[in-house]
Amino acid sequence: MRSKEAAHDYRYFPEPDLVFLDVTEDWITDVRATVPELPDARRNRLVEQFGIPEYDASVLTSTQELSDYFERCASLHPDGKAVSNWVMGSVLRVVKERNISIDECLMTPEHLAELLDLIKANKISGKIAKDVFEQVVETGNAPTAIAAERSLSTVSDEGLIADIVREVAASRPDLIEKLKQGKLNVLGFFVGQVMQRTQGQADPQIVNETVRKVLLSGK
């Protein structure tokens, strides 16, 4: 029960078959150069470099393959948060459902960046983007090609949208009367009709603005 303070108290003996290891600064430098970026360091860098939350970064650095996928896509598309949302949501869903590695997913980082570029440029809506995503996953074709082939580009022609609003308004004088009474909730009906008649391809923001412009300002 006596106390022990130093190595000799524990009866340690040197191993005669093991030679002394001389660790030089040059050797340490060489080893550091070959060690990949560690998860904690990469997590902090992704937060700072791409402006994503710490939670997103912790998920995205769970594997090196996932981190590489995100970083490649984020280097091609300027909105890091949008990239992380799609990677953690739709991309990981496909990987899990199909029991494949992320490298086997036909939605490559380049394809995802292209899809997000289309959304950002208002060439397709978020709803259409989900349809295009599924087609890319099935075929491996580029999002732009799929959107063009299936005529999925967003309808942003204000004149066309305004004509649809006027047509719907002419068929529903009862709602126009309610609108005159200040019941603005009926505007949602007209927005829905425009989206329905354009098969969901109209830009929601432009639709809302045009509905208000036509019905409230009379333009």
TIFI-799310 format. One line per field, with one value per atom (N, C-alpha, C): residue number from 1; residue in one letter; atom name; x, y, z. Coordinates in Angstrom, 3 decimals. Layout:
BEGIN
resi: (NUM/...) $
resn: (a/...) $
name: (CA/...) $
xx: (X/...) $
yy: (Y/...) $
zz: (Z/...) $
END
This chain:
BEGIN
resi: (1/1/1/2/2/2/3/3/3/4/4/4/5/5/5/6/6/6/7/7/7/8/8/8/9/9/9/10/10/10/11/11/11/12/12/12/13/13/13/14/14/14/15/15/15/16/16/16/17/17/17/18/18/18/19/19/19/20/20/20/21/21/21/22/22/22/23/23/23/24/24/24/25/25/25/26/26/26/27/27/27/28/28/28/29/29/29/30/30/30/31/31/31/32/32/32/33/33/33/34/34/34/35/35/35/36/36/36/37/37/37/38/38/38/39/39/39/40/40/40/41/41/41/42/42/42/43/43/43/44/44/44/45/45/45/46/46/46/47/47/47/48/48/48/49/49/49/50/50/50/51/51/51/52/52/52/53/53/53/54/54/54/55/55/55/56/56/56/57/57/57/58/58/58/59/59/59/60/60/60/61/61/61/62/62/62/63/63/63/64/64/64/65/65/65/66/66/66/67/67/67/68/68/68/69/69/69/70/70/70/71/71/71/72/72/72/73/73/73/74/74/74/75/75/75/76/76/76/77/77/77/78/78/78/79/79/79/80/80/80/81/81/81/82/82/82/83/83/83/84/84/84/85/85/85/86/86/86/87/87/87/88/88/88/89/89/89/90/90/90/91/91/91/92/92/92/93/93/93/94/94/94/95/95/95/96/96/96/97/97/97/98/98/98/99/99/99/100/100/100/101/101/101/102/102/102/103/103/103/104/104/104/105/105/105/106/106/106/107/107/107/108/108/108/109/109/109/110/110/110/111/111/111/112/112/112/113/113/113/114/114/114/115/115/115/116/116/116/117/117/117/118/118/118/119/119/119/120/120/120/121/121/121/122/122/122/123/123/123/124/124/124/125/125/125/126/126/126/127/127/127/128/128/128/129/129/129/130/130/130/131/131/131/132/132/132/133/133/133/134/134/134/135/135/135/136/136/136/137/137/137/138/138/138/139/139/139/140/140/140/141/141/141/142/142/142/143/143/143/144/144/144/145/145/145/146/146/146/147/147/147/148/148/148/149/149/149/150/150/150/151/151/151/152/152/152/153/153/153/154/154/154/155/155/155/156/156/156/157/157/157/158/158/158/159/159/159/160/160/160/161/161/161/162/162/162/163/163/163/164/164/164/165/165/165/166/166/166/167/167/167/168/168/168/169/169/169/170/170/170/171/171/171/172/172/172/173/173/173/174/174/174/175/175/175/176/176/176/177/177/177/178/178/178/179/179/179/180/180/180/181/181/181/182/182/182/183/183/183/184/184/184/185/185/185/186/186/186/187/187/187/188/188/188/189/189/189/190/190/190/191/191/191/192/192/192/193/193/193/194/194/194/195/195/195/196/196/196/197/197/197/198/198/198/199/199/199/200/200/200/201/201/201/202/202/202/203/203/203/204/204/204/205/205/205/206/206/206/207/207/207/208/208/208/209/209/209/210/210/210/211/211/211/212/212/212/213/213/213/214/214/214/215/215/215/216/216/216/217/217/217/218/218/218/219/219/219) $
resn: (m/m/m/r/r/r/s/s/s/k/k/k/e/e/e/a/a/a/a/a/a/h/h/h/d/d/d/y/y/y/r/r/r/y/y/y/f/f/f/p/p/p/e/e/e/p/p/p/d/d/d/l/l/l/v/v/v/f/f/f/l/l/l/d/d/d/v/v/v/t/t/t/e/e/e/d/d/d/w/w/w/i/i/i/t/t/t/d/d/d/v/v/v/r/r/r/a/a/a/t/t/t/v/v/v/p/p/p/e/e/e/l/l/l/p/p/p/d/d/d/a/a/a/r/r/r/r/r/r/n/n/n/r/r/r/l/l/l/v/v/v/e/e/e/q/q/q/f/f/f/g/g/g/i/i/i/p/p/p/e/e/e/y/y/y/d/d/d/a/a/a/s/s/s/v/v/v/l/l/l/t/t/t/s/s/s/t/t/t/q/q/q/e/e/e/l/l/l/s/s/s/d/d/d/y/y/y/f/f/f/e/e/e/r/r/r/c/c/c/a/a/a/s/s/s/l/l/l/h/h/h/p/p/p/d/d/d/g/g/g/k/k/k/a/a/a/v/v/v/s/s/s/n/n/n/w/w/w/v/v/v/m/m/m/g/g/g/s/s/s/v/v/v/l/l/l/r/r/r/v/v/v/v/v/v/k/k/k/e/e/e/r/r/r/n/n/n/i/i/i/s/s/s/i/i/i/d/d/d/e/e/e/c/c/c/l/l/l/m/m/m/t/t/t/p/p/p/e/e/e/h/h/h/l/l/l/a/a/a/e/e/e/l/l/l/l/l/l/d/d/d/l/l/l/i/i/i/k/k/k/a/a/a/n/n/n/k/k/k/i/i/i/s/s/s/g/g/g/k/k/k/i/i/i/a/a/a/k/k/k/d/d/d/v/v/v/f/f/f/e/e/e/q/q/q/v/v/v/v/v/v/e/e/e/t/t/t/g/g/g/n/n/n/a/a/a/p/p/p/t/t/t/a/a/a/i/i/i/a/a/a/a/a/a/e/e/e/r/r/r/s/s/s/l/l/l/s/s/s/t/t/t/v/v/v/s/s/s/d/d/d/e/e/e/g/g/g/l/l/l/i/i/i/a/a/a/d/d/d/i/i/i/v/v/v/r/r/r/e/e/e/v/v/v/a/a/a/a/a/a/s/s/s/r/r/r/p/p/p/d/d/d/l/l/l/i/i/i/e/e/e/k/k/k/l/l/l/k/k/k/q/q/q/g/g/g/k/k/k/l/l/l/n/n/n/v/v/v/l/l/l/g/g/g/f/f/f/f/f/f/v/v/v/g/g/g/q/q/q/v/v/v/m/m/m/q/q/q/r/r/r/t/t/t/q/q/q/g/g/g/q/q/q/a/a/a/d/d/d/p/p/p/q/q/q/i/i/i/v/v/v/n/n/n/e/e/e/t/t/t/v/v/v/r/r/r/k/k/k/v/v/v/l/l/l/l/l/l/s/s/s/g/g/g/k/k/k) $
name: (N/CA/C/N/CA/C/N/CA/C/N/CA/C/N/CA/C/N/CA/C/N/CA/C/N/CA/C/N/CA/C/N/CA/C/N/CA/C/N/CA/C/N/CA/C/N/CA/C/N/CA/C/N/CA/C/N/CA/C/N/CA/C/N/CA/C/N/CA/C/N/CA/C/N/CA/C/N/CA/C/N/CA/C/N/CA/C/N/CA/C/N/CA/C/N/CA/C/N/CA/C/N/CA/C/N/CA/C/N/CA/C/N/CA/C/N/CA/C/N/CA/C/N/CA/C/N/CA/C/N/CA/C/N/CA/C/N/CA/C/N/CA/C/N/CA/C/N/CA/C/N/CA/C/N/CA/C/N/CA/C/N/CA/C/N/CA/C/N/CA/C/N/CA/C/N/CA/C/N/CA/C/N/CA/C/N/CA/C/N/CA/C/N/CA/C/N/CA/C/N/CA/C/N/CA/C/N/CA/C/N/CA/C/N/CA/C/N/CA/C/N/CA/C/N/CA/C/N/CA/C/N/CA/C/N/CA/C/N/CA/C/N/CA/C/N/CA/C/N/CA/C/N/CA/C/N/CA/C/N/CA/C/N/CA/C/N/CA/C/N/CA/C/N/CA/C/N/CA/C/N/CA/C/N/CA/C/N/CA/C/N/CA/C/N/CA/C/N/CA/C/N/CA/C/N/CA/C/N/CA/C/N/CA/C/N/CA/C/N/CA/C/N/CA/C/N/CA/C/N/CA/C/N/CA/C/N/CA/C/N/CA/C/N/CA/C/N/CA/C/N/CA/C/N/CA/C/N/CA/C/N/CA/C/N/CA/C/N/CA/C/N/CA/C/N/CA/C/N/CA/C/N/CA/C/N/CA/C/N/CA/C/N/CA/C/N/CA/C/N/CA/C/N/CA/C/N/CA/C/N/CA/C/N/CA/C/N/CA/C/N/CA/C/N/CA/C/N/CA/C/N/CA/C/N/CA/C/N/CA/C/N/CA/C/N/CA/C/N/CA/C/N/CA/C/N/CA/C/N/CA/C/N/CA/C/N/CA/C/N/CA/C/N/CA/C/N/CA/C/N/CA/C/N/CA/C/N/CA/C/N/CA/C/N/CA/C/N/CA/C/N/CA/C/N/CA/C/N/CA/C/N/CA/C/N/CA/C/N/CA/C/N/CA/C/N/CA/C/N/CA/C/N/CA/C/N/CA/C/N/CA/C/N/CA/C/N/CA/C/N/CA/C/N/CA/C/N/CA/C/N/CA/C/N/CA/C/N/CA/C/N/CA/C/N/CA/C/N/CA/C/N/CA/C/N/CA/C/N/CA/C/N/CA/C/N/CA/C/N/CA/C/N/CA/C/N/CA/C/N/CA/C/N/CA/C/N/CA/C/N/CA/C/N/CA/C/N/CA/C/N/CA/C/N/CA/C/N/CA/C/N/CA/C/N/CA/C/N/CA/C/N/CA/C/N/CA/C/N/CA/C/N/CA/C/N/CA/C/N/CA/C/N/CA/C/N/CA/C/N/CA/C/N/CA/C/N/CA/C/N/CA/C/N/CA/C/N/CA/C/N/CA/C/N/CA/C/N/CA/C/N/CA/C/N/CA/C/N/CA/C/N/CA/C/N/CA/C/N/CA/C/N/CA/C/N/CA/C/N/CA/C/N/CA/C/N/CA/C/N/CA/C/N/CA/C/N/CA/C/N/CA/C/N/CA/C) $
xx: (0.821/0.000/0.851/2.205/3.038/2.830/3.087/2.906/4.025/3.719/4.710/4.827/6.048/6.260/7.000/7.848/8.657/8.659/9.268/9.253/9.881/10.980/11.655/10.791/9.823/8.915/8.020/7.796/6.925/7.727/9.027/9.897/9.909/9.880/9.958/11.366/11.448/12.734/12.795/13.913/14.043/13.952/13.375/13.244/14.492/15.310/16.577/16.412/15.237/15.055/14.512/14.158/13.645/14.726/15.011/16.039/15.409/16.251/15.757/15.288/14.187/13.636/13.993/14.695/15.116/14.108/13.227/12.185/12.708/12.962/13.485/12.358/12.637/11.645/11.291/12.279/12.016/11.049/11.226/10.324/8.910/8.775/7.456/6.793/7.570/7.037/6.549/7.332/6.936/5.656/5.520/4.306/3.095/3.248/2.144/1.673/2.611/2.267/1.452/1.564/0.842/-0.473/-0.689/-1.924/-3.054/-4.196/-5.321/-5.897/-6.656/-7.288/-8.221/-8.051/-8.849/-10.274/-11.244/-12.654/-12.925/-12.345/-12.598/-12.112/-10.924/-10.368/-11.201/-11.624/-12.417/-13.795/-14.365/-15.672/-15.600/-14.594/-14.446/-14.206/-13.440/-13.155/-14.408/-15.222/-16.442/-17.394/-17.493/-18.342/-17.859/-16.563/-15.997/-15.987/-15.629/-15.465/-16.785/-17.758/-19.003/-20.214/-20.006/-21.085/-22.226/-21.929/-22.986/-22.989/-24.124/-24.186/-23.265/-22.899/-22.029/-22.679/-24.008/-24.693/-24.515/-24.723/-24.564/-23.147/-22.173/-20.773/-20.467/-21.075/-20.828/-21.399/-22.545/-23.129/-22.282/-21.887/-21.167/-19.752/-19.210/-17.863/-17.903/-19.049/-19.163/-18.338/-18.168/-17.276/-16.496/-15.343/-14.530/-15.206/-15.878/-16.538/-17.650/-18.413/-19.493/-18.928/-17.859/-17.218/-16.704/-16.082/-15.550/-16.678/-17.799/-18.953/-19.467/-19.693/-20.207/-19.244/-17.978/-17.016/-16.872/-16.913/-16.841/-18.042/-19.234/-20.451/-20.444/-20.046/-20.042/-19.008/-17.993/-17.000/-17.528/-18.625/-19.208/-20.459/-21.111/-22.329/-22.123/-22.484/-22.134/-22.886/-24.031/-24.846/-24.548/-23.624/-23.225/-24.361/-25.248/-26.366/-27.328/-27.583/-28.457/-27.843/-26.540/-25.848/-25.989/-25.740/-25.818/-27.235/-28.238/-29.628/-29.935/-29.536/-29.821/-29.001/-27.748/-26.899/-27.437/-27.745/-28.231/-29.644/-30.400/-31.777/-31.911/-32.019/-32.316/-31.209/-29.958/-28.854/-28.685/-28.640/-28.475/-29.686/-30.868/-32.065/-31.882/-31.422/-31.214/-30.145/-29.066/-27.974/-28.475/-29.298/-29.820/-30.833/-31.762/-32.804/-32.220/-31.185/-30.621/-29.430/-29.058/-27.944/-26.691/-26.337/-25.160/-24.247/-23.032/-22.129/-22.453/-22.060/-22.364/-21.624/-20.498/-19.752/-20.483/-21.406/-22.169/-23.432/-23.786/-25.010/-24.851/-25.835/-25.763/-25.935/-26.425/-26.468/-25.085/-24.215/-22.844/-22.819/-21.730/-21.625/-21.803/-21.295/-21.433/-22.898/-23.623/-25.052/-25.844/-25.540/-26.271/-26.005/-24.774/-24.445/-25.202/-25.305/-26.031/-27.520/-28.073/-29.480/-29.738/-28.853/-29.009/-28.821/-27.977/-27.807/-29.111/-29.801/-31.076/-32.117/-32.139/-33.088/-32.755/-31.486/-31.048/-31.352/-31.248/-31.506/-32.991/-33.837/-35.295/-35.678/-34.832/-35.153/-36.050/-35.984/-36.926/-37.319/-38.492/-38.954/-38.436/-38.614/-38.193/-38.934/-40.212/-41.014/-40.505/-40.238/-39.729/-38.356/-37.570/-36.212/-36.250/-37.249/-37.364/-37.637/-38.466/-38.741/-37.482/-36.756/-35.517/-34.505/-34.423/-33.501/-33.740/-35.005/-35.329/-34.945/-35.104/-34.737/-33.225/-32.484/-31.021/-30.573/-31.167/-30.814/-31.078/-32.122/-32.476/-31.622/-31.304/-30.658/-29.191/-28.826/-27.470/-27.295/-28.385/-28.314/-28.225/-27.733/-27.554/-28.907/-29.052/-30.319/-30.809/-29.912/-30.321/-30.929/-30.313/-30.814/-32.184/-32.358/-33.647/-34.741/-34.434/-35.421/-35.837/-34.876/-35.182/-35.976/-35.577/-36.239/-37.688/-37.938/-39.280/-40.064/-39.484/-40.124/-40.526/-39.564/-39.834/-39.369/-38.971/-38.497/-39.614/-39.228/-40.196/-40.857/-42.180/-42.921/-42.789/-42.115/-41.922/-42.438/-43.192/-43.759/-44.929/-44.719/-45.764/-47.011/-46.836/-47.988/-48.872/-48.244/-48.993/-49.697/-48.992/-49.583/-50.750/-50.589/-51.656/-52.895/-52.694/-53.832/-54.592/-53.858/-54.504/-55.307/-54.730/-55.431/-56.726/-56.671/-57.872/-58.924/-58.475/-59.404/-60.122/-59.359/-59.949/-60.891/-60.482/-61.307/-62.640/-62.612/-63.846/-64.820/-64.270/-65.134/-65.608/-65.049/-65.433/-65.749/-66.840/-67.224/-67.541/-67.928/-68.241/-66.996/-65.858/-64.623/-64.126/-64.375/-63.987/-64.794/-66.052/-66.894/-66.361/-65.964/-65.383/-64.096/-63.341/-62.092/-62.364/-63.438/-63.817/-64.236/-64.681/-65.094/-63.901/-62.714/-61.496/-61.062/-61.675/-61.327/-60.151/-58.956/-57.753/-57.369/-58.001/-57.663/-58.021/-58.931/-59.318/-58.187/-57.177/-56.054/-55.361/-55.376/-54.756/-55.390/-56.698/-57.390/-56.840/-56.644/-56.143/-54.698/-53.911/-52.531/-52.552/-53.423/-53.535/-53.961/-54.889/-55.366/-54.264/-53.464/-52.353/-51.353/-51.028/-50.078/-50.626/-51.937/-52.558/-52.536/-52.859/-52.938/-51.564/-50.542/-49.177/-48.474/-49.262/-48.747/-47.591/-47.719/-46.723/-45.420/-45.385/-44.141/-43.999/-45.021/-44.922/-44.091/-43.356/-42.548/-43.492/-43.498/-44.442/-44.376/-43.182/-43.034/-43.661/-43.398/-43.970/-45.484/-45.970/-47.421/-48.077/-47.530/-48.099/-48.094/-46.994/-46.892/-47.882/-48.007/-48.889/-50.355/-50.707/-52.088/-52.477/-51.624/-51.909/-51.960/-51.062/-51.021/-52.283/-52.729/-53.906/-55.195/-55.328/-56.593/-56.730/-55.609/-55.681/-55.360/-54.481/-54.108/-54.783/-55.350/-56.057/-55.121/-53.867/-52.910/-52.848) $
yy: (-1.216/0.000/1.261/1.077/2.270/3.105/4.378/5.288/5.094/5.437/5.338/6.707/7.138/8.491/8.551/7.611/7.667/6.306/6.278/5.064/3.883/4.136/3.010/2.379/3.154/2.587/1.508/1.599/0.629/-0.544/-0.538/-1.605/-1.713/-0.552/-0.573/-0.994/-1.764/-2.179/-1.825/-1.375/-1.081/-2.351/-2.232/-3.371/-3.411/-4.390/-4.432/-4.598/-5.113/-5.339/-4.101/-3.067/-1.837/-0.776/-0.251/0.797/2.138/3.097/4.444/5.094/5.821/6.503/7.980/8.432/9.835/10.619/11.362/12.135/13.544/13.819/15.136/16.058/17.341/18.319/18.114/17.730/17.484/16.321/15.273/14.119/14.506/15.309/15.775/16.603/17.466/18.306/17.457/16.418/15.533/14.782/14.325/13.595/14.513/15.724/16.677/16.973/16.980/17.284/16.171/14.958/13.827/13.518/14.132/13.886/14.737/14.141/14.929/15.864/16.845/17.801/17.056/17.272/16.567/17.139/16.311/16.739/18.060/18.250/19.481/20.703/20.589/21.712/21.978/20.909/21.081/21.657/21.213/21.722/23.240/23.682/25.117/25.890/25.294/25.985/26.107/25.052/25.105/26.185/26.310/27.349/28.729/28.932/30.246/30.522/29.525/29.735/29.820/28.993/28.918/29.473/29.956/30.608/29.691/28.453/27.519/27.375/26.975/26.794/25.667/25.715/24.681/23.301/23.253/21.960/21.353/22.178/21.683/21.158/21.931/21.538/20.225/20.021/18.776/17.571/17.754/16.661/16.399/17.469/17.343/16.809/16.883/16.351/14.988/14.348/13.018/11.983/12.200/11.349/12.241/11.775/12.570/12.685/11.609/11.628/12.676/12.751/13.733/15.144/15.345/16.662/17.081/16.131/16.426/16.794/16.064/16.322/17.740/18.077/19.408/20.492/20.326/21.381/21.580/20.507/20.633/21.412/21.076/21.762/23.222/23.476/24.841/25.721/25.104/25.886/26.312/25.669/25.975/26.842/26.841/27.636/28.558/29.840/30.817/30.722/30.053/30.001/28.711/28.804/27.617/26.995/27.816/27.290/26.513/27.015/26.285/24.938/24.917/23.657/22.681/23.152/22.253/21.725/22.574/22.130/20.972/21.113/20.075/18.816/18.985/17.814/17.028/17.741/17.049/16.523/17.133/16.709/15.703/16.204/15.347/14.363/14.833/13.948/12.792/13.106/12.046/11.119/11.648/10.793/9.720/10.130/9.176/8.150/8.625/7.730/6.684/7.128/6.213/5.244/5.755/4.907/3.831/4.187/3.258/2.472/2.801/2.102/2.144/3.347/3.551/4.570/4.657/5.703/6.989/8.108/9.385/9.517/8.827/8.859/8.110/7.221/6.463/7.178/8.251/8.990/9.716/9.568/10.195/11.713/12.207/13.650/14.076/14.384/14.757/16.175/16.565/17.945/18.969/18.648/19.559/19.691/18.564/18.603/19.407/19.183/19.897/21.393/21.782/23.204/23.804/23.054/23.520/23.690/22.749/22.826/24.066/24.317/25.476/26.783/26.759/27.939/28.258/27.224/27.412/28.028/27.574/28.124/29.580/29.853/31.209/32.197/31.724/32.580/32.647/32.009/31.975/31.312/30.397/29.677/28.484/27.980/26.956/27.288/26.838/27.078/25.973/26.186/25.169/23.861/23.954/22.750/21.992/22.727/22.091/21.488/22.175/21.695/20.301/20.047/18.729/17.658/18.004/17.058/16.806/17.883/17.761/16.928/17.150/16.392/14.892/14.493/13.059/12.507/13.308/12.854/12.700/13.621/13.516/12.251/11.983/10.797/9.518/9.532/8.341/8.182/9.305/9.235/9.659/10.546/11.081/12.215/12.620/13.729/15.064/16.072/17.391/18.060/18.801/19.476/20.409/21.161/22.090/21.337/20.228/19.429/18.845/18.373/17.797/18.854/20.034/21.116/21.541/21.587/21.986/20.913/19.666/18.550/18.397/18.617/18.438/19.747/20.817/22.136/22.545/22.470/22.754/24.135/24.956/26.291/27.091/27.926/28.728/29.757/29.887/30.923/32.226/33.196/34.480/35.646/35.335/36.360/37.040/38.281/38.986/39.201/39.429/39.637/38.400/37.238/35.980/35.726/35.961/35.746/36.704/37.961/38.955/38.555/38.002/37.558/36.438/35.526/34.423/34.968/35.946/36.544/37.201/37.944/38.623/37.602/36.508/35.471/34.829/34.543/33.949/34.951/36.201/37.237/37.385/37.277/37.413/36.279/35.119/33.959/33.893/34.759/34.738/36.151/36.731/38.072/38.117/36.964/36.921/37.198/36.679/36.912/38.346/38.883/40.274/41.193/40.842/41.633/41.553/40.384/40.239/41.040/41.064/41.811/43.303/43.777/45.188/45.514/44.479/44.666/44.575/44.448/44.415/43.035/42.004/40.646/40.146/40.499/40.211/38.727/37.954/36.530/35.811/36.410/35.767/35.827/36.646/36.738/35.377/34.612/33.292/32.384/32.534/31.728/32.003/33.283/33.656/33.180/33.268/32.765/31.269/30.543/29.106/28.752/29.537/29.293/29.499/30.530/30.787/29.630/29.180/28.085/26.803/26.604/25.411/25.445/26.607/26.705/26.715/27.023/26.963/25.686/24.759/23.466/23.629/24.636/24.860/25.455/25.905/26.407/27.928/28.606/30.057/30.414/31.500/31.970/32.485/31.868/32.246/33.727/34.279/35.681/36.591/36.297/37.114/36.956/35.744/35.504/36.357/36.330/37.129/38.608/39.096/40.522/40.892/40.026/40.314/40.264/39.303/39.203/40.488/40.963/42.203/43.410/43.427/44.547/44.621/43.464/43.421/43.687/43.002/43.053/44.241/44.722/45.827/47.162/47.143/48.417/48.605/47.531/47.631/47.788/47.355/47.507/46.239) $
zz: (0.000/0.000/0.000/-0.101/-0.061/-1.315/-1.217/-2.351/-3.367/-4.622/-5.699/-6.355/-6.599/-7.085/-8.408/-8.701/-9.913/-10.599/-11.812/-12.617/-11.900/-11.170/-10.520/-9.440/-8.904/-7.907/-8.510/-9.815/-10.488/-11.068/-10.804/-11.277/-12.802/-13.498/-14.948/-15.375/-16.457/-16.994/-18.478/-18.976/-20.417/-21.244/-22.433/-23.346/-24.236/-24.095/-24.844/-26.347/-26.795/-28.234/-28.956/-28.217/-28.831/-28.805/-29.987/-30.077/-29.749/-29.400/-29.136/-30.438/-30.361/-31.527/-31.460/-32.479/-32.523/-33.358/-32.721/-33.400/-33.677/-34.947/-35.318/-35.752/-35.783/-36.222/-37.697/-38.508/-39.928/-40.107/-39.285/-39.372/-38.974/-37.928/-37.476/-38.572/-39.220/-40.298/-41.460/-41.808/-42.910/-42.585/-41.359/-40.958/-41.000/-40.489/-40.501/-41.921/-42.854/-44.249/-44.889/-44.365/-44.951/-44.242/-43.088/-42.336/-42.918/-43.281/-43.817/-42.765/-43.232/-42.316/-41.366/-40.086/-39.089/-39.020/-38.593/-38.593/-37.877/-36.696/-35.945/-36.714/-37.287/-38.040/-39.290/-39.946/-41.169/-40.846/-39.752/-39.332/-39.108/-38.411/-38.147/-39.435/-40.342/-41.604/-42.477/-42.514/-43.324/-42.816/-41.504/-40.915/-41.350/-41.258/-41.574/-43.070/-43.860/-45.292/-46.046/-45.657/-46.425/-45.691/-44.468/-43.736/-43.347/-43.032/-42.634/-41.114/-40.521/-39.058/-38.597/-37.331/-36.768/-36.837/-36.657/-36.740/-38.126/-39.162/-40.535/-40.740/-40.265/-40.442/-39.729/-38.556/-37.815/-38.564/-39.215/-40.006/-41.247/-41.904/-43.179/-43.007/-41.801/-41.564/-40.890/-40.912/-40.292/-41.057/-42.373/-43.171/-44.128/-44.542/-45.458/-46.814/-47.265/-48.564/-48.600/-47.506/-47.431/-47.402/-46.656/-46.589/-47.960/-48.658/-49.985/-50.947/-50.853/-51.725/-51.493/-50.224/-49.909/-50.375/-50.064/-50.372/-51.876/-52.636/-54.092/-54.619/-54.128/-54.579/-54.135/-52.889/-52.350/-53.037/-53.624/-54.357/-55.718/-56.164/-57.473/-57.371/-56.211/-56.008/-54.812/-54.931/-53.895/-52.582/-52.558/-51.343/-50.574/-49.608/-48.852/-48.075/-47.519/-46.736/-47.616/-48.820/-49.748/-50.094/-50.288/-50.598/-49.440/-48.221/-47.064/-46.872/-47.115/-46.979/-47.930/-49.187/-50.174/-49.921/-49.516/-49.253/-48.070/-46.973/-45.767/-45.950/-46.845/-47.058/-48.192/-49.401/-50.556/-50.892/-50.869/-51.264/-50.273/-48.978/-47.984/-47.946/-48.265/-48.328/-49.390/-50.567/-51.660/-51.288/-50.700/-50.294/-49.302/-48.354/-47.337/-47.928/-48.738/-49.315/-50.226/-50.972/-51.948/-51.406/-50.163/-49.516/-50.395/-50.811/-51.649/-50.981/-51.469/-50.979/-51.721/-51.158/-51.796/-53.118/-53.250/-54.505/-55.614/-55.241/-56.233/-56.660/-55.970/-56.289/-57.622/-58.501/-59.825/-59.750/-58.614/-58.400/-57.910/-58.844/-58.498/-57.916/-57.273/-56.777/-57.893/-59.075/-60.217/-60.626/-60.640/-60.986/-59.952/-58.670/-57.625/-57.710/-57.948/-58.093/-59.273/-60.350/-61.539/-61.227/-60.477/-60.093/-59.233/-58.280/-57.409/-58.174/-59.179/-60.033/-60.771/-61.235/-61.938/-61.010/-59.759/-58.785/-58.494/-58.276/-57.931/-59.057/-60.305/-61.463/-61.805/-60.963/-61.181/-62.506/-62.965/-64.189/-63.908/-62.667/-62.226/-60.791/-60.401/-59.031/-58.109/-56.812/-55.855/-56.058/-56.395/-56.629/-57.848/-58.920/-60.130/-59.867/-59.055/-58.746/-58.127/-57.300/-56.677/-57.728/-58.727/-59.808/-60.637/-60.926/-61.707/-60.925/-59.625/-58.773/-58.927/-58.849/-58.947/-60.308/-61.358/-62.701/-62.839/-62.231/-62.269/-61.547/-60.399/-59.611/-60.395/-61.219/-61.989/-63.240/-63.899/-65.213/-65.222/-64.296/-64.307/-65.291/-65.961/-66.908/-66.176/-66.859/-66.257/-66.006/-64.917/-64.596/-65.702/-66.308/-67.367/-68.541/-68.908/-70.027/-69.703/-68.472/-68.076/-68.072/-67.529/-67.482/-68.883/-69.804/-71.176/-71.904/-71.732/-72.400/-71.958/-70.674/-70.135/-70.046/-70.625/-70.610/-69.198/-68.298/-66.892/-66.452/-67.385/-67.017/-66.358/-65.428/-64.690/-65.596/-65.465/-66.189/-65.418/-66.013/-65.345/-66.187/-67.221/-68.093/-67.373/-66.920/-66.171/-67.009/-68.307/-69.180/-69.238/-69.380/-69.432/-68.103/-67.015/-65.691/-65.461/-65.875/-65.716/-66.506/-67.709/-68.532/-67.833/-67.190/-66.474/-65.299/-64.585/-63.443/-63.910/-64.990/-65.506/-65.951/-66.549/-67.005/-65.817/-64.768/-63.568/-62.896/-62.857/-62.233/-62.955/-64.289/-65.070/-64.781/-64.399/-64.139/-62.686/-61.825/-60.412/-59.910/-60.402/-59.941/-58.450/-57.887/-56.459/-55.618/-56.070/-55.334/-55.513/-56.674/-56.916/-56.001/-55.780/-54.893/-53.453/-53.053/-51.710/-51.577/-52.661/-52.657/-52.478/-53.103/-52.966/-51.530/-50.824/-49.426/-48.472/-49.061/-48.253/-47.780/-48.330/-47.923/-48.779/-48.330/-49.109/-49.111/-48.255/-48.218/-49.514/-50.313/-51.576/-52.609/-52.348/-53.283/-53.418/-52.335/-52.366/-53.399/-53.611/-54.614/-56.001/-56.308/-57.637/-57.832/-56.773/-56.852/-57.152/-56.450/-56.655/-58.067/-58.610/-59.970/-60.999/-60.791/-61.717/-61.661/-60.458/-60.314/-60.941/-60.793/-61.353/-62.877/-63.443/-64.903/-65.573/-64.806/-65.353/-64.911/-64.343/-63.887/-62.898/-62.042/-61.002/-61.489/-62.746/-63.306/-63.195/-62.726/-62.581/-61.358/-61.458/-60.343/-59.259/-58.079/-57.017/-56.639/-56.592/-56.215/-57.257/-58.528/-59.605/-59.636/-59.366/-59.347/-58.267/-57.064/-55.966/-56.287/-56.827/-57.163/-58.260/-59.269/-60.399/-59.983/-59.145/-58.653/-57.931/-57.058/-56.324/-57.260/-58.225/-59.163/-60.003/-60.497/-61.375/-60.594/-59.439/-58.717/-57.772/-57.263/-56.301/-56.932/-57.942/-58.576/-59.924/-60.442/-61.722/-62.899/-62.763/-63.851/-64.693) $
END
